[in-house]
Amino acid sequence: MGSVGIPQRRAVLTGGLVATAALITGCSSKAEGAGATKTAAVGAATTPSPAATTRPDSPRTAFARLMDGNARWVEGTLQHPDRDPGRRELVAQEQDPYGVILSCIDSRVPPELLFDTGLGDLFVLRTGGQVVGPVVTGSVEYGPMTSGTPLILVLGHQRCGAIKAAYEAMRDGKKLPGNLQAISDALRPAYTETVKAKTGDPVDTMIRIHVRQTAADLRSNKDLAPLVKKGELAVVSAYYSLDTGRVEVLAGAPSA
């Protein structure tokens, strides 16, 4: 993975988190270095670049790969990488995604499409308003802690219905029905900061504040913070425009 720290971390985790996660999720991550040449060979034969290139192994290169894909999405020059039968066969037994995306359940915001990626490229988690809890946080941690995935991107989006509903309920002193209230409760810190900000579009402000807060919490998480400090992991907050298709980076973009 391009870092001496990752094999050591895997050694510590073997039989612990890795084994447990594999049993619970049925997920499989590839061994260190194994299949890198195979990936390039299969990708070159069956899919366009960037699938034919080496898997990003640093926060900077992973982030660049994502943003290049989003640029293609915006421009309508999609390459649809890693989506053919050869790629399916390659990742059937093992995976090594280069990024983790935490986004909303909104049907208009599918990460694999708006970053022009394919099979085995990303771990994707989607919750209402991209709110987190212990299970979601553990799922975000899975890639970075077990196979050295170098990038986490928390993606909010324009006109988020979950955040709008939560904002209006808290503003009016009401409760949301059923378990939707749990989403509202998780968004209260963002609501509090939004009220202080006093902007003309409080819902959009709350979306951006919540994404920043979520990324900051993950960045300072006791398990992820050491990886961030060593430069092995970046946690980025971003905002997706439904109107343009463009992903706007809010904070945390790796510079080196």
C-alpha positions as CSV (number, residue, x, y, z in Angstrom):
1,M,0.0,0.0,0.0
2,G,3.0,2.3,-0.2
3,S,3.5,2.5,3.6
4,V,5.5,0.5,6.1
5,G,2.8,1.1,8.7
6,I,0.0,-0.8,6.9
7,P,1.5,-4.3,7.0
8,Q,2.3,-3.9,10.7
9,R,-1.3,-2.8,11.3
10,R,-2.6,-5.7,9.4
11,A,-0.5,-8.1,11.4
12,V,-2.0,-6.7,14.6
13,L,-5.5,-6.9,13.3
14,T,-5.2,-10.4,11.8
15,G,-7.4,-12.8,13.8
16,G,-9.1,-9.8,15.4
17,L,-10.9,-7.1,13.5
18,V,-10.2,-8.6,10.1
19,A,-11.5,-12.0,11.0
20,T,-14.5,-10.6,12.8
21,A,-15.3,-8.3,9.9
22,A,-14.9,-11.0,7.4
23,L,-17.3,-13.3,9.3
24,I,-19.9,-10.6,9.8
25,T,-19.8,-9.0,6.4
26,G,-18.5,-11.7,4.1
27,C,-16.1,-9.1,2.7
28,S,-12.7,-10.0,1.4
29,S,-9.7,-7.7,1.0
30,K,-6.7,-8.7,-1.1
31,A,-3.3,-9.4,0.4
32,E,-0.6,-6.8,0.4
33,G,0.8,-6.4,-3.1
34,A,-1.0,-9.4,-4.5
35,G,-2.9,-8.8,-7.7
36,A,-1.4,-5.4,-8.5
37,T,0.1,-6.6,-11.7
38,K,-3.0,-8.7,-12.4
39,T,-5.2,-5.6,-12.0
40,A,-3.1,-3.6,-14.5
41,A,-3.1,-6.4,-17.0
42,V,-6.8,-7.1,-16.9
43,G,-7.7,-3.5,-16.8
44,A,-5.5,-2.7,-19.8
45,A,-7.1,-5.4,-21.8
46,T,-10.7,-4.8,-21.1
47,T,-11.3,-1.3,-19.7
48,P,-10.3,2.2,-20.5
49,S,-7.9,4.3,-18.3
50,P,-8.0,4.9,-15.3
51,A,-8.8,1.2,-14.7
52,A,-5.6,0.3,-16.6
53,T,-3.4,2.3,-14.1
54,T,-2.1,1.3,-10.7
55,R,-4.6,1.5,-7.8
56,P,-4.1,4.8,-5.9
57,D,-2.0,4.0,-2.8
58,S,-1.9,7.4,-1.1
59,P,-4.5,10.0,0.0
60,R,-3.4,12.4,-2.7
61,T,-3.6,9.9,-5.6
62,A,-6.9,8.5,-4.4
63,F,-8.4,12.0,-4.1
64,A,-7.1,12.9,-7.5
65,R,-8.6,9.8,-9.0
66,L,-12.0,10.6,-7.5
67,M,-12.0,14.2,-8.6
68,D,-10.9,13.3,-12.2
69,G,-13.9,11.0,-12.3
70,N,-16.2,13.7,-11.1
71,A,-14.8,16.1,-13.8
72,R,-15.7,13.5,-16.4
73,W,-19.2,13.2,-14.9
74,V,-19.7,17.0,-15.1
75,E,-18.4,17.2,-18.7
76,G,-20.2,14.1,-20.0
77,T,-17.0,12.3,-21.0
78,L,-17.5,9.2,-18.9
79,Q,-15.1,6.3,-19.2
80,H,-17.2,3.8,-17.2
81,P,-14.0,2.1,-15.8
82,D,-13.9,-1.2,-14.0
83,R,-17.4,-2.3,-15.1
84,D,-16.8,-5.2,-17.6
85,P,-16.8,-9.0,-17.1
86,G,-13.0,-9.0,-16.8
87,R,-13.2,-6.7,-13.8
88,R,-16.0,-8.6,-12.3
89,E,-14.0,-11.8,-12.5
90,L,-10.9,-10.1,-11.0
91,V,-12.6,-8.8,-7.9
92,A,-14.9,-11.8,-7.3
93,Q,-12.6,-13.3,-4.7
94,E,-10.9,-10.3,-3.3
95,Q,-11.1,-6.5,-3.2
96,D,-8.9,-3.5,-2.5
97,P,-10.9,-0.3,-2.8
98,Y,-9.0,3.0,-2.8
99,G,-11.7,5.1,-1.2
100,V,-14.6,5.2,1.3
101,I,-17.6,7.3,0.5
102,L,-20.1,8.2,3.2
103,S,-23.1,9.9,1.5
104,C,-26.8,10.3,1.6
105,I,-29.4,7.8,0.5
106,D,-30.8,10.3,-2.0
107,S,-31.4,8.6,-5.3
108,R,-29.8,11.5,-7.2
109,V,-26.5,11.0,-5.6
110,P,-25.0,7.6,-6.5
111,P,-21.2,7.8,-5.7
112,E,-20.1,5.2,-8.2
113,L,-21.7,7.2,-11.0
114,L,-20.8,10.8,-10.1
115,F,-17.1,9.7,-9.5
116,D,-17.2,7.5,-12.7
117,T,-15.9,4.5,-10.9
118,G,-16.7,0.7,-11.0
119,L,-16.5,-2.6,-9.3
120,G,-14.1,-2.9,-6.4
121,D,-13.1,0.8,-6.5
122,L,-15.0,2.2,-3.5
123,F,-16.5,1.2,-0.2
124,V,-19.9,3.1,-0.2
125,L,-22.1,3.8,2.8
126,R,-25.3,5.7,2.4
127,T,-27.6,6.9,5.3
128,G,-30.2,9.6,5.5
129,G,-28.4,12.9,5.7
130,Q,-25.1,10.9,5.9
131,V,-25.6,10.7,9.6
132,V,-23.4,8.3,11.6
133,G,-23.6,6.0,14.6
134,P,-21.4,3.2,15.9
135,V,-22.3,0.7,13.2
136,V,-21.8,3.3,10.4
137,T,-18.5,4.5,12.0
138,G,-17.3,0.9,12.2
139,S,-18.1,0.4,8.6
140,V,-16.2,3.6,7.6
141,E,-13.2,2.3,9.6
142,Y,-13.2,-1.1,7.9
143,G,-11.2,-0.2,4.8
144,P,-8.6,2.1,6.4
145,M,-8.0,-0.2,9.4
146,T,-7.9,-3.5,7.6
147,S,-6.5,-2.9,4.2
148,G,-5.0,0.6,4.2
149,T,-7.7,2.4,2.2
150,P,-6.2,5.9,2.0
151,L,-9.2,8.1,1.6
152,I,-12.5,8.8,3.3
153,L,-14.9,11.3,1.7
154,V,-18.0,12.5,3.4
155,L,-20.4,13.8,0.8
156,G,-23.4,16.0,1.5
157,H,-25.6,17.4,-1.3
158,Q,-27.8,20.2,-2.4
159,R,-31.4,20.1,-1.3
160,C,-31.0,17.3,1.1
161,G,-34.5,16.2,2.1
162,A,-33.4,14.6,5.4
163,I,-31.6,17.7,6.6
164,K,-34.4,20.0,5.5
165,A,-37.0,17.9,7.4
166,A,-34.8,17.8,10.5
167,Y,-34.1,21.5,10.3
168,E,-37.8,22.4,10.1
169,A,-38.8,20.0,12.9
170,M,-36.2,21.4,15.3
171,R,-37.1,24.9,14.3
172,D,-40.7,24.3,15.0
173,G,-40.2,22.2,18.1
174,K,-41.7,19.1,16.6
175,K,-40.7,15.4,16.3
176,L,-40.3,13.4,13.1
177,P,-42.3,10.2,12.8
178,G,-40.9,6.8,13.6
179,N,-37.1,6.3,13.5
180,L,-36.7,9.4,11.4
181,Q,-36.4,11.2,14.7
182,A,-33.0,9.4,15.2
183,I,-31.8,11.2,12.1
184,S,-33.0,14.5,13.4
185,D,-31.3,13.9,16.8
186,A,-28.0,13.1,15.1
187,L,-28.2,16.4,13.2
188,R,-28.8,18.6,16.3
189,P,-25.1,19.8,16.5
190,A,-25.3,21.0,12.9
191,Y,-28.7,22.7,13.6
192,T,-27.2,24.5,16.6
193,E,-24.3,25.9,14.6
194,T,-26.7,26.8,11.7
195,V,-28.9,28.9,14.0
196,K,-25.8,30.8,15.2
197,A,-24.7,31.4,11.6
198,K,-28.0,33.2,10.7
199,T,-27.7,32.8,6.9
200,G,-30.2,33.4,4.1
201,D,-30.4,29.7,3.3
202,P,-30.3,27.8,6.6
203,V,-30.9,24.4,5.1
204,D,-28.0,24.6,2.7
205,T,-25.9,26.0,5.5
206,M,-26.8,23.1,7.8
207,I,-25.9,20.6,5.1
208,R,-22.4,22.0,4.7
209,I,-21.9,22.4,8.5
210,H,-23.0,18.8,9.1
211,V,-20.7,17.4,6.4
212,R,-17.8,19.4,7.9
213,Q,-18.6,18.2,11.5
214,T,-18.9,14.6,10.4
215,A,-15.6,14.6,8.6
216,A,-13.9,16.4,11.5
217,D,-15.3,13.8,14.0
218,L,-14.0,10.9,11.8
219,R,-10.6,12.7,11.4
220,S,-10.2,12.9,15.2
221,N,-11.6,9.4,15.8
222,K,-9.2,7.5,18.2
223,D,-8.7,4.7,15.6
224,L,-8.5,6.9,12.5
225,A,-6.5,9.9,13.9
226,P,-3.2,8.0,14.0
227,L,-3.5,7.1,10.4
228,V,-4.3,10.7,9.5
229,K,-1.3,11.9,11.6
230,K,1.0,9.6,9.7
231,G,-0.3,10.7,6.4
232,E,-1.7,7.3,5.5
233,L,-5.3,8.6,5.5
234,A,-7.2,11.7,4.5
235,V,-10.7,12.5,5.5
236,V,-12.4,15.0,3.2
237,S,-15.7,16.8,3.4
238,A,-17.5,17.7,0.2
239,Y,-20.7,19.0,-1.2
240,Y,-22.5,17.7,-4.4
241,S,-24.5,20.1,-6.6
242,L,-27.6,18.4,-8.0
243,D,-27.8,21.3,-10.6
244,T,-24.2,20.9,-12.0
245,G,-23.1,17.5,-10.9
246,R,-19.9,19.0,-9.5
247,V,-18.4,18.0,-6.2
248,E,-17.1,20.9,-4.2
249,V,-14.4,20.2,-1.6
250,L,-15.1,21.8,1.7
251,A,-12.1,20.7,3.8
252,G,-9.4,18.1,4.2
253,A,-8.2,17.7,0.7
254,P,-4.7,16.1,0.8
255,S,-2.0,18.3,-0.6
256,A,0.9,15.9,-0.6
